[in-house]
Amino acid sequence: MPKRCPKERTWYQQNVMYKVYVPSYKDSDGDGIGDLNGILSKLDYIASLNVKTLWLSSLYEAPTTGIKPNGMESNFTAVDSKLGTTADLSALIRAVHKKKMKIMLDFLPTATSNNNSWFIESRSSLDNAKSNWYVWENPYNGGPPRVNWSSTENNNIHWQYDNLRQQYYMYYDIKERPELNFKSSSLRAEIKRIFSYYLKLGIDAFNIHGMEWHFGSGSTVNGNVRPSFSVLSEWNTQVAGYTDTKYTFLVGQVPNDINAITVSQSLLPNNGPLTGTGIANVVSNWIATVSMSSPNRYPHWMLRNQAKTRVAASFGRQYIDALNFIMMTLPGVPSSYYGEEIGMIDSTVSYAQTRDPLALLYGPTNYATVSQDKTRGPMAWNSTTNADFTNGTSTWLPLASDYSTVNVASQVGSVDSNLERYKNITAFRASEDLLKTGNYSRVMATNEVFAFFRYSSSKSYVVMTVANVGATSQNVDIKQYYGTSATTATVKAATSYMTQKN
């Protein structure tokens, strides 16, 4: 174990994170699937966004082609060959660190592929070394096992009979994705070994997400349990103990018992209208929840991720700038999903083009109701064939229909573009301490407008964010909120919709 380093207590508080879905960012070898070398070739672009943490989606070996859904891993310590090699990952880590940036990996070890060597050994007998690494149960009255979990939990659980072991194993949505049993001490030790492997490669943090589905005190009749609070604490302690600059990020709404660095909340509704009041309430409630739960926690904000419809598709491109401004000036850690900086929309994906394994199970009539492929379209770099995502003949998922006009090349240097405004607000956040450590105060929330202060008793000024998320123009007299002592206000970042009046 390397020598412990002086702790950088605030790098995760200061850094803007940039989430890249690896198969969809940039293809370097012409097979139509993005890869690690492709990301490396675009690292200068990523750095130009003023982001300081590169966040990578699952890149572990999996039996599926191109898409890498968490829970389908067949080998956690091997990079999937479609995405690159361990040497490629090491090269990317070195390049990221050379730019004084951090790198974070998605990691969801709650399930694996049924092709994983762990599962193959586990199903081979009742007494092998990995026999209890998965949730196995005997039949009950000739059918699936009986459980004593709540009805809500029970509705999410499925059982698949295995002829070799002559028992049932548990899964959630896809039978090829069996659930792990974290009551097994040897499994927990193996997960720690995996963490150590990537820490030695130079990974700075892990994003453990989806855990909100895996909490609960229930057990099956034989006592197999889902991941407990103590398991997550073990992981966090191990990562933090490697060096003081390493962190485990638990991204998702998890119980207050967990000592996590950050816990995430989407600013935007999944359904329903976009309103200033709605966003303000989400912010206030989440800040209160996080601050009350643990002094070690820090809010983590996202507009969208790889599982949710993109902002421009949900609400319209006209709201991209305002929503990015809000997120970048709130207290906490802001994370952007690739393509949101240019206002990408969802891709249109037919059933024949579908890669999402769960969507494929739903068939051609209902696949679109669950498919996450639409939010994972290839990054639009320019207006040429295949948007310069690949020099091959096709892309693994369809491009967004408007890529010829909405792409990086068309926005670079254009002061009124989403991209340049994104750079402006991230640069302002990087230079302004109040946005990283200052207090928060909500000053206005209506259906159309959300406004708030960031302030500190040690500063003689405040930073005010005013965002119009309505459909019509709004007049906001900011002088009434500053008090009589304020004499000047400087606009640091604004959209083209703003008109300044004296």
N, C-alpha and C positions, 0 to 999 in steps of 0.2 A: 504494500500500500504506500503511495507516495507521501512525502512530507506534507503536513497540513499547511495551507497557505493562509496569509492574512485574509480575513473575511471581507468580501465586497458586499456589504450589507444591503446595498440599494441597487445593484445592477438590474434586478428584476423589476424594481419599482420604476426605474428610469427608462427602460427599454420598450420601444414599440416592437411588437412581434408581427411577423409576416408569415402566414400559413401557406405552405405550398403543397398542393396535392401532386405528389411526385410524377405519376404517369401522365399528368396533364400540363406540365409546365414547359418543357423543352426537350425535344428528341434529338439526340446526338448521332444516332447510328442508322437512321432511315427506316426503322421498323414501325414507325407511327405511334410509338409509345414513349412518353417522356422518361427521362432517366437522370441519374446523378450527374453524369458529365454534362448533360444539358443544363442543369441548374448551375453547375460550375461556370459554364460559358456565359451565364446571365447574372453572375454575382455582382458585377459592376452596376448593372441596372438595379438590383435589389438594394445595394448600398446607397444608390442615388435617391432612394425613397426615404432616407434617414431612419430606416428601421435598424435595430441593433440585435434582434434575435431572429434567426431563420428557423422556422418551425416546420419540420418535415412530417408528412403523413407516414403511415405504416409502409415499410419497405422490406419487410422480412419475406423469406421464401414462402410461397403459397402455390397451391395447385391451379389456381385460376389464372387466366391470361390477362395481363394488363391491369385489371382492377385489383386492388389489394384491400378488401374489406377487413377491418379488425375482426379477429376471431377466426379467420381462415388460414392462419399461419401454420406451415408445416415444419418450420425450423426458425426459431427466434434469433439464432446467432449466425444466420446466413442471409446475405442480401439476395433478393430475388434476381435471377439472372436477366430478366427483362428490364430491370432497373439499374443494373450495374454489378459491381463486385465490392468486396470489403475494401480493396485497395482504392476503388473510386470513392467510397465513403470517407476513407482516411484522407484522401486528397482534398475532398470538399471541406472536411473539418479543419484541415490546416489552412486552407484558403480563407475560410470564414474567420478563423482566429487571427490571421494576418491582417484582416480588415478591422480588427478590434470589435468583432461581433461575437455573439453566442449562437449555439446551435442546440435545438431541442428536438427530441424524437417522440412521436406518438407511441404509446405502448398500452395495449389492453389485454393483459394476460388472464382474462376470465374464461376464455374458450380457445380452442384450437381447431384446425382442420382434422377430420377423421383420418387423414393421411399422415398426420404427424406421428413420428416414431414413438412418442409418448403414448398416444392412444393405441397404436398397434400393439405395443407391449402390454398396456393395461388390459386390453380385451383378451389377451392370450390365455390368461388363467386368473384364478381368484387369489393367488398367493405370490405373484411376481413382485419385483421391486417397485413397480409403478401401478400396482393393482388398485390403489386407493387415490390415484391422482385425478380421477374423474368421479362424477356422482353416479354411482351404480346402485341399483336396488333390485331386489327379488320381485318377481311378479306377485300380484295380490289377487287372490281368487281367480287366477287364470288370465288376469289383465294387467294393466299398468300399475305401478306402485301407488300406495296410499300415502298422502302427505298431510301434515297438520299445519301447513302454512295458511295464511288468510286466503279468502276467496279471490281477492285481487291478485295475490302472488300466484295462486294456483292457475288462474286463467292465462298467465304468461308462460307457464311451464308445459313442456311436452316431453314425452318419453318414447324412445325407440328401442325395440327389442334387438339384441345382438345374439345371433344363433351360436356363435363360437363360445361366448362366455355364459350364455343362457341367463342373462340378466338384462335389465333395461338401463340405458344411460339417459341422462337428462340433457335437453337442449332447449333453446328459446325459440328461435324463428326458423332455423335451417338445420335439418337433421345431420348434415355434414359438418356441423359446428358444435361438437359436444362440450358441455360445461365442465370446467375444472373444479376440483374439490379442495378448498384452501384449509380444510382441517388437517390435511396431510402435511406434516412437518418436512418431509423430504421434498415435496413439491415447492413449499415456501423457500427451502434452501436452494433449489434449482433456480427459482425466479431471482433470488439474490445474486446467484452466479451470473445470470444474464445481465443484470444491472452492472455488475463489476466489469463484465466484458466490454460494455459500451462506454463505461466511465474511463476505462483504460485507453479506449480509442480516442477519447477527448470530448465525448458528448457532455454538454453542460447541464442539461435538464431533461426531465421526462414528463410528458403529458399523459397522465393516467385518466382517461375519460370514459364515459359510459358507466361509471361506477354507481350512479344513482339507481340503476336497475338491479344492483347486486347487493343491496343492503337489506337486512332483515334478520330477525332473531329466530325465524322458523327453521325447522329441520325436518328431514324425512324421518321415517320410522326408525332408521338405523343411525341417525345422528350426523349424516353428511350435512355440512353447512356451506352457505355461500360466503364470499369474502366478508370478513368482519372488520370492525374498526381497528382491532389490534394488528391485523395483517397490513393494513395501509400504513399504520404507524411504524411497523417494522421496515417497510420499504423506505419511508421518508427518513428514518433514522440512518439507514444504511447509506443512502445517497448523500445525505448531509455530512455523514462521517467520512466519506471518501476524501473530499477536501471541503473546506468551508465555502467554496464558491459554487458548489454543485447543489441543485435543487430538484425536488420532485414537485411538479405542478399537478394538482388535481383539478381538472377542468370539467365542470359539471356541478349540478346542484346536489351537494352531498351533506350528510348530517353534521351538526355542529360539533360532534365528538371528534371529528377528524382534524388533526393538526396539519393543515395544508398551507402552502405558501399562498396560492391564489385559488379562488373558486369563481367560476365564470357565470355570467348572466348575459343573455342577449338583450340588447336595448329595445328590440323591435318585436311587435306582436307577430305570432305565426299567422293569425287570421285577424280580420277586422281592420278598422281604419287606423291610419297613422295620425296621432295627435300629440300636441305638446304636453298636455296633461298626462297622457298615458306614459310617455317617456319619462317625464318628471317623477311620476309615482314609482316606476320601475327603479329609477336611480335612487330615490330616497329610501325605498324599502330595502333595496339590496345593500346599500351602504350601512344602514342600520343593522341588518342581519349579520353582515360580515364583521362589523366593529364590535358587536355584542358577543360574537361567538368565540373569538380568540384574538389576542393582540398580535399574533403572528400572521394573521390572514390579511390579504390585500385583494380588493375587488379586481376582477378581470372582465373586460368588456369585449364583446364581439358584435358586429352587425349581422353577419351571416357566417355559415361554415359549410363544409362539404355535404351536409345533410339537409340544408334548408335553401329554399328558393332565393336567388340572388336579389339584392336590394333593387336594382333597376327593373327586374322582372316583377317584383312584388309591388313596388310603389311608384316607379318611374325614375328615369335618370335625373330628373330635375331635383331630386332630393339627395343625391349622392353626396354633394359637397357639404350640405348642412349637417347630414348625419355623421360624416367623417369629422367635421369640426366639433360636434358634440362629443363624440367618442374620444377624440384626441385631447380634449381639455377637461375631461372628468378626472377625479382622483382614482388612481388605480392603474392597471396594466391594460393598454389597448392592443387588440390584435386585429389585423386585417387579413381577410381571405384573398388569395391571389385573384387578380382581375377586378376587385372592387375599386382599386385606385383608378381604373379607366372606365368604370361603369359598364362592365360586361353584363350581358343578360344570360339567361339560361339557354342551353342548347336544346333543340328539338330532337328527341331520340325515339326512333321507331322501335317496335318490339324486336325486329330483326337485328337492330343495332345495339340492343340492350346488353350490358355486361353485369349489371347488378344481379347477384345470384338470387336474392330474395324476390326481386321484381320478376325474374324469369319464372319463378315458381307460381306467380299469380296469373300467368298466361297472358295472351295478347289482348284480352278485353280489359283486364284490371291492372296490368303491370304499372301503368303510369301513376296509380294512386300511392305506390310505395317506392318507386324508383328514385334513387339518388343520382343517377347518371346525368340528369339535366344540369346539375350544379357543378359537374366535374368536366365540363368541356375544355378542350385545349386552349391554352393562353393565346390571345391574338396579338402577335408581335408586329405585323404589318398587313398590307392589303394584298400581298402576292398569294399565289396558290398555296393553300393550306396555312395561310397566315404566318409563314416562316416558322411554324411550330415544328415541322419536319421537312426534310428534303426527299422523303419517300413519296409514294403515290397516294397514300391514304392516312387518315388519323384514326386512332383507336376508338374515339368517340367523335361525333359530329362537332364541328365548330359552331359557335353562335351565328345566327343567320345574318347579323349585321357586322361581321368582323371586318369587312372591307372598308367600313367607315369608323368603326369603334375599335381602335388598336393602339398600341404603344407609339408606333412611328408617327401616326397622325396627330398625336397629342404632345409629343416632346417639343418643348419650346413655345407652345401656344399658351399664352398667359390665361386664357379663359377656359382651358381644358380641365377636365376632372383630374388628370394626372398632375398638372402643374399646381393646382390648388391643393392637392394631397401633399405634394412636396412642401408647399408653403406652410401648411399647418403642422406637419411633422417636424420641419426645421424650427418653427416657433416653439413647439413643445420641447425640443432638444435644448433650446437656448434659455428657456424660462423655468427657473427653479420652482416658482409657484405652482406650475402645472404638474410637477412631480411630487411635491411635498406639502403644498398649501391646503388649507381648509376649504370646505365646500359649503356654499349657501345658495339655496334656491330662491330666486327673487321674482320669478314670473312664470306662470304656467296656465295657458289657455288651450283651447282646441287647436289654435294655429301656432302659438309661440311658446317656446321654452327658453328661459334665460336663467343664468346662474353666475355667481361670483366664485373665483378662487382667490383666497386671501391669506395673509399671515400677519401676526402682530408685529413682526420684525420688518415688514415692508411698508413703505409709504404709499403704495399703490395697490390696486386690485386688477385682476384679469376678469373681464366679463365676456361671456359667450351669449349671443342672442341668435336663436335659430327659428326660422319660419318654416314649419312643416305643413302649413295649410295650402289651400289651392288659390288663395288670393293674397295680394300685397297687404302688409300690416305696418302701421306706424307705431314705433316704440320710442318713447322719450326716455333715454337712458339717464338723463340728468336727475330725474326724480329718485333714482336708486343710489346715486353716488353721494348725496348729501351736499351741503353748502360749501364744504371746504375744497371740493374737487373743481379744478379750473380747466383742465385739458383732458382729452381722450384721444388716443392714437389707435387707428385701425391697423391691426397687424395682419389680418387675413379676412377676406370677404369673397362672397360669390358675386357673379355678374348681376344678380337680382337686387343687390343692396344699393340704395341711394342715400348718401350722407347729407343731412341737413344741419344747418347751424341753429 
